[in-house]
């Protein structure tokens, strides 16, 4: 292992801090999209590994409470913040969500990581005012912190019932590669050049 000024060299780690949508709720462990992202990175010649620090049920406040420990433990090169869905489902204030996302992003950046914020959208039954403010929160947090943005984690299949478990919330295994396809374009510029030079 390379040693720089007495410390281990930064691992090429992508840290995913999310909720059940990233933790692989209802799936086998190897089916969740962060695992598939790790496979995509390897196939594309990148030397990065993926650490999935997602916990089912987490809100952005929960994520904020544990981000420092996750950063210290993993020293990531890239952090994907995939939180907010539970804030929305519970009707929590978008202002608090934005503040939590911005704080997590800034702490990640201060630790030397690039940040990708994964956006979320709510079904229309939450009302147009709340759903619009909620969706805009991710864009605003990304802009305020200079983070990369993926507008909607479930883009392209959110309206397809067959892509979700019977609860209508959590994507099935067959939908997980589509999440990777959504993550990949905004993530790739944050990774640097592939180790294999592809």
C-alpha positions as CSV (number, residue, x, y, z in Angstrom):
1,X,0.0,0.0,0.0
2,X,1.3,3.4,-0.9
3,X,2.0,5.7,2.1
4,X,1.7,9.5,1.7
5,X,2.8,11.6,4.6
6,X,2.3,8.7,7.0
7,X,-1.3,8.0,5.8
8,X,-2.6,5.4,3.5
9,X,-3.2,6.6,-0.1
10,X,-6.9,7.4,-0.7
11,X,-8.8,4.4,-1.9
12,X,-10.7,4.6,-5.1
13,X,-14.0,4.1,-3.4
14,X,-17.5,5.2,-4.4
15,X,-19.6,5.5,-1.2
16,X,-23.3,5.2,-1.6
17,X,-25.3,6.8,1.3
18,X,-28.9,6.1,0.7
19,X,-32.1,4.5,2.0
20,X,-34.0,1.3,1.1
21,X,-34.0,2.2,-2.7
22,X,-30.2,1.7,-2.6
23,X,-30.0,-0.8,0.2
24,X,-31.7,-3.4,-2.0
25,X,-34.9,-3.8,0.0
26,X,-36.7,-7.1,-0.9
27,X,-33.8,-8.2,-3.1
28,X,-30.9,-10.6,-2.8
29,X,-27.7,-8.8,-1.7
30,X,-26.0,-9.1,-5.2
31,X,-29.0,-7.6,-7.0
32,X,-29.0,-4.1,-5.6
33,X,-27.9,-1.4,-7.9
34,X,-24.8,-0.4,-6.0
35,X,-23.5,-3.9,-6.4
36,X,-24.3,-3.7,-10.2
37,X,-22.5,-0.4,-10.3
38,X,-19.4,-2.0,-8.9
39,X,-19.6,-4.5,-11.7
40,X,-20.1,-1.7,-14.3
41,X,-17.0,0.1,-12.9
42,X,-14.9,-3.0,-13.2
43,X,-16.1,-3.8,-16.7
44,X,-15.4,-0.2,-17.8
45,X,-11.8,-0.4,-16.6
46,X,-12.1,1.7,-13.4
47,X,-10.3,0.7,-10.3
48,X,-13.0,1.9,-8.0
49,X,-14.9,-0.3,-5.6
50,X,-18.4,0.5,-4.2
51,X,-19.2,0.7,-0.5
52,X,-23.0,0.6,0.0
53,X,-23.7,2.5,3.3
54,X,-27.5,2.6,2.6
55,X,-30.0,1.8,5.4
56,X,-33.7,1.1,4.8
57,X,-35.9,3.8,6.4
58,X,-33.2,6.5,6.6
59,X,-34.2,10.1,6.1
60,X,-31.7,12.8,5.2
61,X,-31.4,13.6,8.9
62,X,-30.4,10.0,9.6
63,X,-27.8,10.2,6.8
64,X,-26.4,13.4,8.2
65,X,-26.0,11.8,11.6
66,X,-23.8,9.1,10.2
67,X,-22.0,10.7,7.2
68,X,-18.9,11.7,9.2
69,X,-18.3,8.1,10.4
70,X,-18.8,6.8,6.9
71,X,-16.4,9.3,5.4
72,X,-13.8,8.5,8.0
73,X,-14.1,4.7,7.6
74,X,-14.0,4.7,3.8
75,X,-12.1,7.8,2.7
76,X,-14.1,7.8,-0.6
77,X,-13.1,9.4,-3.9
78,X,-16.8,9.9,-4.8
79,X,-19.9,10.1,-2.6
80,X,-23.4,9.4,-4.0
81,X,-26.1,10.9,-1.8
82,X,-29.3,9.0,-2.5
83,X,-31.5,10.2,0.3
84,X,-34.7,12.1,0.5
85,X,-37.4,9.6,-0.4
86,X,-38.4,9.0,3.2
87,X,-38.4,12.7,3.9
88,X,-41.0,13.1,1.1
89,X,-43.1,10.1,2.1
90,X,-43.3,11.5,5.6
91,X,-44.1,15.0,4.4
92,X,-41.0,16.6,6.0
93,X,-40.1,20.2,5.1
94,X,-38.1,20.5,1.8
95,X,-36.1,23.2,3.5
96,X,-34.7,20.7,6.1
97,X,-34.0,18.2,3.3
98,X,-32.0,20.8,1.4
99,X,-30.0,21.8,4.5
100,X,-29.2,18.2,5.2
101,X,-28.2,17.4,1.7
102,X,-26.0,20.5,1.5
103,X,-24.3,19.7,4.8
104,X,-23.6,16.1,3.8
105,X,-22.3,17.3,0.4
106,X,-20.0,19.9,2.0
107,X,-18.7,17.5,4.6
108,X,-17.9,15.0,1.8
109,X,-16.1,17.6,-0.2
110,X,-14.1,18.7,2.8
111,X,-13.1,15.1,3.2
112,X,-11.7,15.2,-0.4
113,X,-14.6,13.5,-2.2
114,X,-16.6,14.5,-5.3
115,X,-20.3,14.4,-4.8
116,X,-23.3,13.2,-6.8
117,X,-26.8,14.0,-5.5
118,X,-29.5,11.6,-6.7
119,X,-32.9,13.3,-7.0
120,X,-36.2,11.9,-6.1
121,X,-39.8,12.6,-7.1
122,X,-43.1,12.0,-5.3
123,X,-46.4,10.8,-6.7
124,X,-49.0,13.5,-7.5
125,X,-51.2,12.6,-4.5
126,X,-48.9,14.7,-2.3
127,X,-50.1,17.8,-4.0
128,X,-48.5,20.0,-6.7
129,X,-47.0,22.5,-4.3
130,X,-45.2,20.0,-2.1
131,X,-44.1,17.7,-5.0
132,X,-42.7,20.6,-7.0
133,X,-40.8,22.0,-4.0
134,X,-39.5,18.5,-3.1
135,X,-38.2,17.8,-6.6
136,X,-36.5,21.2,-6.9
137,X,-34.7,20.6,-3.6
138,X,-32.2,18.2,-5.0
139,X,-31.3,20.6,-7.9
140,X,-31.0,23.5,-5.5
141,X,-28.7,21.5,-3.1
142,X,-26.5,20.4,-6.0
143,X,-26.2,24.0,-7.3
144,X,-25.4,25.4,-3.9
145,X,-22.6,22.9,-3.3
146,X,-21.2,22.5,-6.8
147,X,-22.2,18.8,-6.7
148,X,-23.2,16.7,-9.7
149,X,-26.9,16.0,-10.1
150,X,-28.9,13.0,-11.2
151,X,-32.4,14.5,-11.4
152,X,-34.4,11.3,-10.7
153,X,-33.0,8.0,-9.5
154,X,-36.0,6.1,-10.9
155,X,-36.1,7.9,-14.3
156,X,-37.6,6.0,-17.1
157,X,-39.6,3.4,-15.1
158,X,-41.2,5.1,-12.1
159,X,-44.7,4.8,-13.7
160,X,-44.3,1.1,-14.6
161,X,-46.0,-1.1,-11.9
162,X,-44.1,-4.1,-13.2
163,X,-40.8,-2.5,-12.2
164,X,-41.7,-2.5,-8.5
165,X,-42.5,-4.9,-5.7
166,X,-46.1,-5.3,-4.5
167,X,-45.6,-2.3,-2.2
168,X,-45.3,0.0,-5.3
169,X,-42.3,1.7,-3.9
170,X,-39.2,-0.5,-4.1
171,X,-37.8,-1.5,-7.5
172,X,-37.6,-5.2,-8.5
173,X,-34.3,-6.9,-9.4
174,X,-35.0,-6.4,-13.1
175,X,-35.2,-2.6,-12.6
176,X,-31.8,-2.3,-10.8
177,X,-29.7,-2.1,-14.0
178,X,-31.9,0.8,-15.2
179,X,-30.9,2.6,-12.0
180,X,-27.2,2.0,-12.8
181,X,-27.9,3.4,-16.3
182,X,-29.3,6.5,-14.7
183,X,-26.4,6.9,-12.3
184,X,-23.7,6.3,-14.8
185,X,-23.7,9.5,-17.0
186,X,-23.4,12.0,-14.1
187,X,-21.0,9.7,-12.2
188,X,-18.5,9.0,-14.9
189,X,-17.0,12.5,-15.1
190,X,-16.3,12.3,-11.3
191,X,-14.2,9.1,-11.6
192,X,-11.2,10.3,-13.6
193,X,-9.7,8.2,-16.3
194,X,-10.2,4.4,-16.2
195,X,-7.3,2.5,-14.7
196,X,-7.3,0.3,-17.8
197,X,-7.2,3.3,-20.1
198,X,-10.5,2.4,-21.8
